[in-house]
Amino acid sequence: MDTPAQKPAVNAMDGIRVIDVASYLAGPFCATQLGEFGAEVIKVEMPKGGDATRKFGTPTECGDSLVWLSEARNKKSVTLDLRTPDGAEMLKKLVEKSDVLVENFQPGTMERWGLGWEELRQRNPRLVMVRISGYGQTGPYSGRPGFGRIANAFGGLSFLAGYPDRAPVTPGSATIPDYLSGIYGALGVLLALRARELTGEGQVIDIGLYESVFRILDELAPSFKKTGFVRQRMGPGTVNVVPHSHYPTKDGRWIAIACTTDKIFARLAEVMGRPDVAGEGKYGTFKQRWAIKEEVDAFVGEWTSRFDRAEVLHLCEGAQVPCGPVYAIDEIFEDPQYAARENYVTLDDARAGEITIANVMPRLTGTPGRVNWLGPALGAHNAEVYGELLGLSAADLDALRGRGVI
């Protein structure tokens, strides 16, 4: 069985305390990344039921889903009803002793509870507040609800996914915008903490789910504004380069080949036994290939179809042509590269048994991240956090529990 990486002497985020009041994926993923590198992350959940992510995805023996166990890693769970005056006040006390607060409610929700930025900054002027929502905190759509699927669509990615004669498809996963926004949120925290070192003050990080998608659409925006070009769905292909797609192999699998320059295409043509089509040949330049893109892709696909995928990989790799297998998840777990890089890790969870999860990213050589534990039981850290951090006694906790605050 795999084990978590050895704990470094110093963690990159040591001394940083994060309060995670978010739900589902974008905000929590932001906090998760900080926790992987040593931040203390306190996950605040509703007393009854907890975070909806606990029931989202494949269930396990302990009642919590695999999504929860994986993405709530390294977090301490406390229960707190923020809608009650006592609950709001307790959160403010936690904020006084923390560096970062992450939320992803619809804009205005935290304000209705008396927990908006202006209220929280009065209790802690050094606070960094991450606010992730469907459309951001401003603009005519700010009040609309939003999820990853909507962000993929509104952000411009879904329109590009699929074939031109069919409906747009989900690009990979409906959760891509959530993960992307979580990454941008974590980056924002690092930038804001650095700025705090210079100014002594905290600030708000305001992210709309769709903005994270729009940001990664390469030249889509400048190309349209400069030339009026509206990119359409292109199946597995792409603009600007060809051959650059997925091609079938003899054993019923697929291989990705990417010829981003004329020189790379010439190497591919050589290994295909058709050097005549490169250089001064009919496919020698990008302009020539792009004018008859479908013909070029069919030309390459006919060649790959003569060989098993492993054979195509061997031939392309020998010629220094960028290529790779189009993997399903079972093939990922068979590949030695994933194992050598420890891209997944298996933990023995007291509640759910052995669970294998994606390992920490990015990889730091001096202060690497680490998975210490999987998503905890609801309220598992109430006594620790409220007792040690806020100084509440067992009797205080019993009283709060009786009133439904925790």
PyMOL commands that set and color helices and strands:
alter all, ss='L'
color gray80, all
select helices_A, chain A and resi 26-36+52-55+66-71+85-96+109-112+117-123+148-154+158-160+176-199+209-214+220-227+262-271+275-277+286-291+293-304+309-318+329-332+336-340+382-389+394-402
alter helices_A, ss='H'
color red, helices_A
select strands_A, chain A and resi 17-20+40-45+75-79+100-103+128-133+204-208+244-248+254-258+323-325+344-349+353-358
alter strands_A, ss='S'
color yellow, strands_A
deselect
rebuild
show_as cartoon
